[in-house]
């Protein structure tokens, strides 16, 4: 009859006792198996270990290109205070003979005899100009100046100009004499009338130059 209906594959229907035996076997297997088939088991790695989330993260991070590490520059100290200007010239000094009506500037050191000659020149010029006053004094000018134990960096022309202003203050119609060895300090800025004379060393050892200087003083006073 099955062949007439076109069914050539068939299974025998189990009896009720057979079906109950199969269900009992399946239940016992389910209770004894700690990993039932319904729970998915992750695939094992070749070494037998199971991959975890950290491994996945490490694989992702290793696949990214390395970021360049910025170079850390050493901390540099910036000095906000301006540096003290350097002294533009070598230190120097001058000797000033100051009388009642004249001043004479020359280069030190000067021996006692040379200083006597400098005083004579200033006193003679003062007398010829009819200037009366205190005796001739000798003042030393030193550059760079010292202020409260510290060296200032003021240009020499400014310091020397202030010095000259102080020495000429109070002198009426004062005559200014500058020796040849000191005139270089005044060439660029001193515009007042002055008379350049030989150095005291040259005058002291040369009577002819002394006479020429006296003629110059007398000629200037008479004219």
C-alpha positions in Angstrom: 0.0 0.0 0.0 2.9 2.5 0.8 4.5 1.7 -2.5 1.2 2.4 -4.2 1.2 5.8 -2.5 4.8 6.6 -3.6 6.4 6.3 -0.1 9.5 4.1 -0.2 11.2 5.5 3.0 9.6 5.0 6.4 10.4 4.8 10.1 8.7 2.6 12.6 6.8 4.7 15.1 8.2 4.0 18.6 5.9 2.7 21.2 5.0 4.6 24.3 7.4 2.7 26.4 10.2 3.2 23.9 9.6 7.0 23.8 9.6 7.2 27.6 12.9 5.4 27.8 14.5 7.9 25.3 13.3 10.9 27.2 14.7 9.5 30.4 18.1 9.0 28.8 18.1 12.6 27.5 17.3 14.0 30.9 20.1 12.1 32.6 22.6 13.2 30.0 21.5 16.9 30.5 22.0 16.6 34.3 25.4 15.1 34.0 26.9 17.4 31.3 28.2 20.7 32.8 28.3 22.4 29.4 25.0 21.8 27.7 24.8 22.3 24.0 22.6 25.4 24.4 25.5 27.3 25.9 28.0 28.5 23.2 31.7 27.6 24.0 34.3 30.1 22.7 36.9 28.5 20.3 40.2 27.5 21.9 43.5 29.1 20.9 46.3 26.9 19.5 47.9 26.7 23.0 44.8 25.6 24.6 43.9 28.9 26.2 40.7 30.8 25.6 41.1 34.4 24.2 39.8 37.1 26.4 38.8 40.8 25.9 42.2 42.1 26.8 43.8 40.1 24.0 41.4 41.7 21.5 42.2 45.1 22.8 45.9 44.4 22.6 45.6 43.3 19.0 43.7 46.5 18.1 46.2 48.7 19.9 49.2 47.0 18.3 47.7 47.5 14.8 47.5 51.3 15.3 50.5 53.4 14.1 52.7 54.7 16.9 52.2 58.4 17.7 55.4 60.6 17.7 56.4 61.5 21.3 57.0 65.3 21.4 60.6 66.2 22.4 60.7 67.8 25.8 62.9 70.9 25.7 64.9 71.7 28.9 63.6 74.6 30.9 65.5 77.8 30.1 65.7 80.6 32.5 64.9 84.0 31.0 66.5 86.9 32.7 64.0 89.7 32.7 66.3 92.3 34.2 68.4 94.3 31.7 72.1 93.7 31.8 74.2 96.6 33.0 75.8 98.3 30.0 79.5 97.7 29.5 81.9 100.6 30.0 82.6 101.9 26.5 86.2 103.0 27.1 89.1 102.0 29.3 89.2 103.7 32.8 91.1 107.0 32.8 91.7 109.9 35.0 92.5 113.6 34.7 94.0 116.3 36.9 92.2 119.6 37.2 93.9 122.8 38.5 91.2 125.3 39.4 91.9 128.9 40.2 89.9 132.1 40.6 89.7 132.8 36.8 91.1 129.7 35.0 91.3 125.9 35.0 93.9 123.6 33.6 93.3 119.9 32.7 96.1 117.5 32.2 96.9 113.7 32.5 98.2 112.4 35.8 100.4 111.4 37.5 102.3 114.7 37.9 105.3 115.1 40.2 105.4 117.9 42.7 107.4 120.1 40.3 104.9 119.6 37.5 102.1 120.4 39.8 103.8 123.6 40.8 104.1 124.5 37.1 100.3 123.8 36.7 99.5 126.1 39.6 101.7 128.9 38.2 99.9 128.7 34.8 96.4 128.9 36.4 97.4 131.7 38.9 99.0 133.7 36.1 96.0 133.5 33.9 93.7 134.4 36.8 95.8 137.4 37.7 95.9 138.6 34.1 92.1 138.4 34.0 91.9 140.4 37.2 90.1 137.5 38.9 90.4 137.3 42.6 89.5 134.4 44.8 90.6 131.4 46.7 94.0 129.7 46.1 94.4 127.2 43.3 93.1 123.7 44.1 93.9 120.4 42.5 91.0 118.0 41.8 91.3 114.5 40.3 88.7 113.3 37.9 88.3 109.5 37.7 86.3 107.5 35.2 84.3 105.4 35.6 82.8 107.0 38.7 82.1 105.0 41.9 78.6 105.4 43.4 77.9 103.6 46.7 80.6 101.1 46.0 79.2 100.3 42.5 80.6 101.2 39.1 78.2 103.2 36.9 78.1 102.7 33.1 77.4 106.4 32.1 79.3 107.4 28.9 82.5 109.3 29.7 81.4 112.4 27.8 78.4 112.9 30.1 80.4 112.4 33.3 83.2 114.7 32.1 80.7 117.3 31.0 79.1 117.3 34.4 82.5 117.6 36.0 83.4 120.6 33.8 80.2 122.3 34.6 80.9 122.0 38.4 84.4 123.4 38.0 83.4 126.4 35.9 80.4 127.3 38.2 81.2 130.4 40.1 84.1 131.5 37.9 83.7 134.7 36.0 85.1 134.7 32.5 87.2 131.7 33.3 89.8 130.6 30.8 90.2 126.9 30.1 93.6 125.3 29.3 93.8 121.7 28.2 97.2 120.0 27.8 98.0 118.2 24.6 98.0 114.7 26.3 94.4 115.2 27.6 92.7 117.0 24.7 91.6 113.7 23.1 89.0 113.5 25.9 87.3 116.7 24.8 87.6 116.7 21.0 84.1 115.3 20.2 81.9 117.3 22.5 83.6 120.3 24.3 82.7 123.4 22.3 83.6 126.1 24.8 86.6 128.4 24.1 89.8 126.7 25.3 93.5 126.9 24.8 95.5 123.8 24.1 99.0 123.9 25.6 101.9 121.4 25.6 101.9 118.7 28.3 103.5 119.7 31.7 106.4 117.4 31.0 107.1 119.2 27.7 106.8 122.6 29.3 108.9 121.7 32.4 111.9 120.6 30.3 111.8 123.2 27.6 112.4 126.9 28.5 111.5 128.0 25.0 108.0 126.5 25.2 107.5 128.2 28.6 108.3 131.6 27.1 105.9 130.9 24.2 103.2 130.0 26.7 103.7 133.3 28.7 103.6 135.3 25.4 100.3 133.5 24.6 98.9 134.4 28.0 100.0 138.0 27.7 98.8 138.3 24.2 95.3 136.9 25.0 95.0 139.2 28.0 96.0 142.4 26.1 94.0 141.6 22.9 
